[in-house]
């Protein structure tokens, strides 16, 4: 199957700095090859090593299991934060990941074990999560280097707040982005608060999601 070409229209509006070192919120709009808003795309501002620690703050998100699916499907956190994996349904799940950024294995468990299963993510990168019982269940946790990241909503817009002024790079990620473009960095300059418009073409791999199996009458697995 041929890869689909998607055009990411990146709109970055820095605004004028509210302080000497801080620019206003920056927004990025993701649009697919058909001109439709692209949901669950992630953008992060890549900072020099000397600034990374300043923009790392504790923040916890949860990846739940509801109606035989991971919720949410795509999450983004900064490195060093933990993610609990509650199970909010009667069906048992076996959650795991073999991703280089984080490998873990949570044995079969059900509702009520919410506080027992959490993982800390210290290495930046994308972590693909599955269920060893239900092959169609798939989720991603993108671990950004700092808190300067965002995920696009249904309107295709992701907004990053408290962006420092200066010359940096943007990294974009999507669960279907082609391997050769994972390391693509987009230079941006927020020094003077000028609006930046940028159009980037990326290749999307075919959708690897499996068709969900029937669940009627299934209570445990």
N, C-alpha and C positions, 0 to 999 in steps of 0.2 A: 504493500500500500504506500502511495506517495505521501510524503509529509505535507501537512497543511502549513501554508505560510501565513503567519499572523503579523500584523503591523501594530506595534505598540506605539501609540501616540503619547509621548511623555510630556506633560505640561507641568512645569515647576515654577510656581509663583513665590518668590522669596519675600517680596514686600520690603519695606525699609526696616532696618534693624531697630528693635525696640531698645536695645542696649548696644554698647560698642561691640560686643562679641556674640550677640544673639540676633538671628533673623527670625521673621515671622514664619508661620506654618507654611510648609511646602506641600503641594498636592501633586499627585501623579495620576494621570488617567490612562487606563489600559483599554485598548480597543482591538478586537480581533480582525481577521482578514475580511470579514463580512461587514465591518463597521459597527458591530454590536459590542456593548460593554462586556468586558472580560472580568469575571468574578474570581476571587481567590488567587490573584496574582500578588506577589510580595515585592516590596522595594525596601532596600536599606541603604542608609548613608554610610559609606565606608570611611572611617576616621583613621588618622595616623595613630600609631601605637601609643604615643605620648598622651593622647586624648581619650583613649578607650575607657580607662577606669572611671573617668569623670562622668561618663554617660552609661554606667551600669547600675541599675537599681533593682532591688528585690520586687518581683512581680510573679504571682502564681496564677496559672490558668489550669483548667481541668479538661480532660478529654473523656467524655462520658460514653456510655454504651446504652443506646435507646432504640428500641424497635429493630434490633439486629443491625444497627449501624453505629459507627463512631460519630460523635457529635462534640465539636465541629469536625468537619472533614479536613480542613486546613487551619493550622494555628501557627502563630509566630511568637517567639519569646526571645529574650536576650540570654546570652551564655551565662551559666551559673545559677539559673532558676530551676525550680522543681515543678513537675507536672504530676498531679494525682490522676489515677485512672479508675474512677468509680464505675460501678455497674448498677444502673438504675432499672434493670429489668430482671425477670425471673430466669431467663436463659443464662447458662454458664458460658463464660468466654475465657480464652487463653491468649493473652496479648503478648506480642513479641516484636522485636526489630533486629535485623542483621545489618543495619546501616553502619558505615564506618564512623560516623559522628556519634553514634550511640547504639550499643548492642545491649539488649536486655530481654528477659523472659519472665513473665508473670504467670504462674501456674493457674490452672482452671479455677475460677472463682465466680461467685454470684452476687446477688444483691446484699447490701449490708457490710461489704468489706471496703467501703470507701476510704477509710483512713489508713488502711494497711498497705496499699499499693501506690507508691509514688516513685518517680525516678528523677534524678538530678541530671540536667543537661549542661555540661561544661564546655563542650567542643562545638564550635560554630559549624553549621552545615545542615543539610536537609535530612530528616529522619523519617523513613517510611515505616509505617506501623500496620501490622496485620493481626488477624485472629487465626490461630492454628486450627480452629474448629469450623469457622465460617469463611470460606475462601473469598467471598465477595466483599468482606469488610476490609476497607483500606482507608488510611488516614495519613496525614503528613504533619510533622512538626518542624517548622523551619527555625533553626537556632541562629539568630543574628548575633553579631559581635557586640552590639550595644542596643540601647532602647530606641535608637533612631531608626525605626522601621514601621511598616504599616502593611496591611493586607487590603486589597480592593474589595469593595462591597458589590452589591447587585448593579450599582451604577458605574462600576469600573474604576471608581476613584479611591485612592489610598492617600491618606494625609499624615504627614510627619510633622510633629510640633517641636518647638524649642531647638530648631536647627541652628548650629553655630555659623557665624559668618566666615567665609574662606573658600578655598578651592579644594574640592573633594571629588570622590567618585560615587556613583550610584551602582548598586548591584540589583538586578531584577531576577526573580525566580518564579517559575510556575511548575506544577507537577508534571507537565508535558513538555517542558523546554528541552531542546536537544542537548546532548552531552557536550558537544563542541562549543556551545554558547553559554555554558554554566559559569565560565570565568570572565565573561564579557563585562567590562566596567565602563560606565558612561561618565565622562568628566562633567562636573557642574561647578559653577562659580556663584556663590551667594554673597560675595563681598559687598556689592553695592546695592543689593535689594532689587536688581532688575529682573523682570520676568524672563524665563527661559523656556523655549519651546524646542522639542527635539522629537524626531520620528525615527524609530528603530524597528528594523525588520528582524524577526526571529523565526526559527523553525520549531514547530510543535510536533512531537511524536504522536502516534495514534493513541487514543484513549485505551488504557489497559484495564479499566474497571470491568469486573465480571458481572454478568447478569445475576441478580439476586435470586436465590433459591426460595421456593415456597416455604412459609413458616407457619401456616395454619395448623393448629393442634400441637405445636412443638412447645414444650414447657421447660426442658432442662438444657438442651444443646441447640 
